[in-house]
């Protein structure tokens, strides 16, 4: 019963994410992943309890699905932690070559008649022992490999994140790794619940359902997970303001990409008196187009965007406070703030904690 509840929750979450306005790449990846979760658990539940045998067309479609979870989890985490890259994104397809190859390998089975499919499945232990073992190894390698890759991304970008996003990403990655560890360990359980359904299958898919249920709990309590920019940071209803704008979506995406790369390279936000016209001039774009891009594409005002970068810079350099090289306020000034009160206010709003409390949590020994 837990499996079917998990399937329903996964599809329900996907529908919630689908209804969110202004979806970005991470949102669409999450939607696809949740749909795969729901369909995978639904097909597995149906197969375990014999319902699929009444619809032989569905037989075999669940086999490649475990190989989809790792790539989708990794690409989702990557889309949150790293800025868009056209060159990188066009190679994302390669992550799905293994499940695609498995489906191609199964084409002869899919072309069988319903009676032959049923006969094959009813006696599969006599025909597919080696195939099942190879598939099991591939599933484990895929899950652990993508968990490792996601952890590398997490380690690279961890310090740049504020606390709310950290909790979500941490659970997605570590929960996924624990799930695959459970698959590795429980596969050795020899007992059976009935003639056709191994106990380990029920426990594994029950664990998957439990993982999805926790995702639902965290996702609903943290409303920003369905977009790359938390919605509460946006204070704009930009549609009337830019109703007559000539800026196209393609131009906005290009400006946003150039803006982010230029900020990363030149760190204009370290200037305490930074103004939007100056940044527009450096990017060689119209100031109103830059403002519209930040408001609509990044869902922030110019000041909110710059202050977010300044807080990120501060967080990336808090080790300099622990080493005695700086105190809090001098580092804040160095990151572009021009007053202690504005820094404290902005830091609390973005990071969810006071600077001192955040530093104490980051350096418990200090």
C-alpha positions in Angstrom: 0.0 0.0 0.0 2.9 2.3 0.8 4.1 1.9 -2.8 0.9 3.1 -4.4 0.7 6.0 -1.9 4.2 7.0 -3.0 3.3 6.8 -6.7 0.2 9.0 -6.1 2.2 11.6 -4.1 4.9 11.7 -6.8 2.4 12.4 -9.5 0.6 14.9 -7.3 3.9 16.8 -6.6 4.6 16.8 -10.4 1.2 18.3 -11.0 1.9 21.0 -8.4 5.2 21.8 -9.9 3.6 21.9 -13.4 1.2 24.6 -12.2 3.9 26.8 -10.9 4.4 30.0 -12.9 7.8 30.9 -14.5 9.2 27.4 -14.5 12.9 27.1 -15.2 15.1 24.2 -16.2 15.3 22.8 -12.7 11.5 22.8 -12.4 11.0 20.8 -15.6 13.7 18.3 -14.6 12.0 17.9 -11.2 8.6 17.4 -12.9 10.0 14.7 -15.2 11.8 13.0 -12.3 8.6 12.9 -10.2 6.5 11.6 -13.1 9.1 8.8 -13.6 9.0 8.0 -9.9 5.2 7.8 -10.0 5.0 5.7 -13.2 7.8 3.4 -12.0 6.2 2.7 -8.7 2.8 2.3 -10.2 4.1 -0.3 -12.8 6.1 -2.1 -10.2 3.1 -2.3 -7.8 1.0 -3.6 -10.7 3.6 -6.2 -11.6 4.2 -7.4 -8.0 0.5 -8.1 -7.4 -0.3 -9.6 -10.9 -2.4 -6.7 -12.3 0.1 -6.2 -15.2 -0.6 -9.7 -16.5 -4.0 -8.6 -17.5 -2.4 -5.8 -19.6 0.6 -7.6 -21.2 1.4 -4.4 -23.2 2.8 -2.9 -20.0 5.3 -5.8 -19.4 8.9 -4.7 -19.6 8.5 -1.0 -19.6 9.5 -0.8 -15.9 12.9 -2.3 -16.4 14.8 0.7 -17.7 13.3 3.1 -15.2 15.8 2.6 -12.4 18.4 3.8 -14.8 16.6 7.1 -15.3 16.6 8.2 -11.7 20.4 8.8 -11.3 20.7 11.0 -14.4 17.6 13.0 -13.6 18.7 13.5 -9.9 22.1 14.7 -11.0 20.8 17.0 -13.8 18.3 18.5 -11.4 21.0 19.2 -8.7 23.2 20.6 -11.5 20.5 22.9 -12.8 20.1 24.4 -9.2 23.8 24.8 -8.4 25.3 25.8 -11.7 24.4 28.6 -14.2 22.9 27.5 -17.6 25.5 26.4 -20.2 24.4 25.8 -23.8 27.5 23.8 -24.5 27.0 21.6 -21.4 23.2 21.2 -21.8 23.4 19.9 -25.4 25.3 16.9 -24.1 22.7 16.1 -21.4 21.3 13.5 -23.8 24.3 11.2 -23.2 23.2 10.6 -19.6 20.2 8.7 -21.0 22.0 6.4 -23.5 22.0 3.4 -21.1 18.2 3.3 -20.5 17.7 4.1 -24.2 20.0 1.2 -25.2 18.1 -1.1 -22.8 14.8 -0.2 -24.5 16.3 -0.8 -27.9 17.6 -4.2 -26.6 14.0 -5.1 -25.5 12.4 -4.3 -28.9 12.1 -8.0 -29.8 10.3 -8.6 -26.5 7.9 -5.7 -27.1 7.0 -7.1 -30.5 6.0 -10.4 -29.0 2.3 -11.4 -28.8 0.5 -11.0 -25.5 0.6 -14.7 -24.9 4.3 -15.0 -25.6 5.0 -12.0 -23.3 3.1 -13.6 -20.5 4.8 -17.0 -21.0 8.2 -15.2 -21.0 7.5 -13.4 -17.7 6.0 -16.4 -16.0 9.2 -18.4 -16.6 11.7 -15.5 -16.6 13.9 -17.1 -13.9 14.8 -19.8 -16.3 15.7 -17.4 -19.2 16.9 -14.2 -17.7 19.1 -15.0 -14.8 22.3 -13.5 -16.3 20.4 -10.6 -17.9 18.7 -9.7 -14.5 22.1 -9.8 -12.8 23.7 -7.6 -15.4 20.8 -5.2 -15.1 21.0 -5.2 -11.3 24.7 -4.3 -11.5 24.1 -1.5 -14.0 21.4 -0.1 -11.8 23.7 0.0 -8.8 26.6 1.5 -10.8 24.3 4.2 -12.2 22.8 5.1 -8.8 26.1 5.3 -7.0 27.9 7.1 -9.9 25.4 9.8 -10.1 25.2 10.2 -6.3 29.0 10.6 -6.3 28.8 13.2 -9.1 26.1 15.1 -7.3 28.1 15.1 -4.1 31.0 16.6 -6.0 28.8 19.4 -7.2 27.4 19.9 -3.7 30.9 20.1 -2.3 31.9 22.7 -4.9 28.9 25.0 -4.3 27.9 24.2 -0.7 29.2 27.4 0.8 27.4 29.5 -1.8 23.9 28.4 -0.6 21.7 29.8 2.0 20.3 27.5 4.7 16.9 26.8 3.2 18.2 25.5 -0.1 21.0 23.5 1.6 18.5 21.3 3.5 16.6 20.5 0.4 19.6 19.6 -1.8 21.3 17.7 1.1 18.2 15.5 1.5 17.8 14.9 -2.3 21.4 13.7 -2.7 22.0 11.9 0.6 18.5 10.3 0.6 19.1 9.1 -3.0 22.5 7.6 -2.0 20.9 5.8 1.1 18.2 4.5 -1.2 20.7 2.9 -3.5 22.6 1.5 -0.5 19.3 -0.1 0.6 19.0 -1.7 -2.8 22.5 -3.1 -2.5 21.9 -4.5 1.0 18.4 -5.7 0.7 19.0 -7.6 -2.5 20.7 -10.3 -0.5 17.5 -11.1 1.5 16.4 -14.5 0.4 12.9 -14.8 2.0 9.7 -14.5 -0.1 6.3 -12.9 0.8 4.7 -15.1 -1.9 5.6 -17.2 -4.9 6.1 -14.3 -7.3 7.1 -11.3 -5.1 10.5 -11.2 -3.3 10.5 -9.5 0.0 13.4 -7.3 -1.1 11.4 -5.9 -4.0 8.6 -4.8 -1.7 11.1 -3.3 0.8 13.1 -1.5 -1.9 10.0 0.1 -3.5 8.6 0.8 -0.1 11.8 2.7 0.6 11.4 4.6 -2.7 7.9 5.5 -1.7 9.1 6.7 1.7 11.8 8.8 0.0 9.1 10.4 -2.2 6.9 11.1 0.8 9.7 12.9 2.6 10.4 14.8 -0.6 6.7 15.9 -0.6 6.9 17.0 3.1 10.1 19.0 2.5 8.9 20.3 -0.8 5.5 21.6 0.4 7.1 23.2 3.5 9.8 24.9 1.3 7.8 26.5 -1.4 10.9 27.7 -3.3 12.0 24.2 -4.4 10.0 24.3 -7.6 12.0 27.3 -9.0 15.6 28.3 -9.0 14.9 31.6 -7.3 12.7 31.6 -4.1 9.4 33.3 -4.9 9.3 35.3 -1.7 12.3 37.4 -2.9 10.2 38.8 -5.8 8.1 41.8 -5.1 7.2 42.6 -8.7 4.2 42.2 -10.9 6.1 42.9 -14.1 3.5 42.1 -16.7 1.9 45.6 -16.9 5.3 47.3 -16.5 6.8 45.6 -19.5 3.7 45.1 -21.6 5.1 47.2 -24.5 8.7 46.0 -24.2 10.5 44.8 -27.3 12.7 42.5 -25.3 12.4 38.9 -26.6 12.8 35.8 -24.4 15.9 34.8 -26.3 17.4 38.3 -25.7 16.5 38.1 -22.0 18.2 34.7 -21.6 21.3 36.0 -23.4 21.4 39.1 -21.2 20.9 36.9 -18.1 23.8 34.6 -19.1 26.1 37.5 -19.9 25.2 39.2 -16.7 25.9 36.2 -14.5 29.2 35.4 -16.2 30.3 39.1 -16.1 29.4 39.3 -12.4 31.4 36.1 -11.7 34.4 37.4 -13.7 34.4 41.1 -12.7 32.6 41.2 -9.4 30.9 44.5 -10.0 28.8 44.0 -6.9 31.9 44.7 -4.7 31.4 48.4 -5.6 29.3 49.9 -2.8 27.8 52.6 -5.1 27.0 50.2 -8.0 24.1 51.4 -10.2 22.2 49.6 -12.9 23.2 52.0 -15.8 26.8 51.3 -15.1 26.3 47.5 -15.3 24.2 47.9 -18.5 27.0 49.9 -20.0 29.5 47.2 -19.2 27.3 44.6 -20.8 26.5 46.8 -23.8 22.8 46.5 -23.4 19.9 49.0 -22.8 19.4 49.7 -19.1 15.6 49.0 -19.4 16.3 45.7 -21.0 18.7 44.7 -18.2 16.2 45.8 -15.5 13.4 43.8 -17.2 15.7 40.7 -17.5 16.6 40.9 -13.8 12.9 41.4 -12.8 11.3 38.8 -15.0 14.0 36.2 -15.7 15.7 36.2 -12.3 12.6 37.3 -10.3 14.6 40.0 -8.4 15.0 43.7 -8.3 18.4 45.0 -9.2 19.3 45.7 -5.6 18.0 42.3 -4.5 20.2 40.6 -7.1 23.3 42.6 -6.2 22.8 42.0 -2.5 22.3 38.3 -3.0 25.7 38.2 -4.8 27.3 40.3 -1.9 25.9 37.9 0.7 27.2 34.9 -1.3 30.6 36.6 -1.5 30.5 37.2 2.3 29.6 33.5 3.0 32.4 32.3 0.7 34.9 34.3 2.7 33.8 33.7 6.3 36.9 31.6 6.8 38.8 35.0 6.8 36.9 36.0 10.0 37.8 32.7 11.7 41.5 33.3 10.8 41.4 36.8 12.3 42.1 38.5 9.0 38.7 40.3 9.2 35.9 41.0 11.5 32.3 40.8 10.4 31.7 44.4 9.5 35.0 44.9 7.6 34.3 41.9 5.5 30.8 43.1 4.9 32.2 46.5 3.7 34.7 44.6 1.5 31.8 42.7 -0.1 30.1 45.9 -1.2 27.9 46.9 1.8 28.2 50.5 3.0 26.5 50.2 6.4 26.3 47.7 9.2 22.5 48.0 9.5 21.8 47.3 5.9 24.2 44.4 5.9 22.5 42.8 8.9 19.1 43.3 7.5 19.9 41.9 4.1 21.9 38.9 5.5 19.0 37.9 7.8 16.5 38.1 4.9 18.6 36.1 2.5 20.4 33.6 4.8 17.6 33.2 7.3 19.9 33.9 10.2 22.0 36.7 11.7 25.6 36.9 10.5 27.1 35.9 13.9 24.7 32.9 14.3 25.5 31.8 10.7 29.2 32.0 11.4 28.9 30.0 14.6 27.0 27.3 12.9 29.5 27.2 10.1 32.4 27.0 12.5 31.2 25.1 15.6 34.7 24.8 16.9 35.2 28.6 16.9 
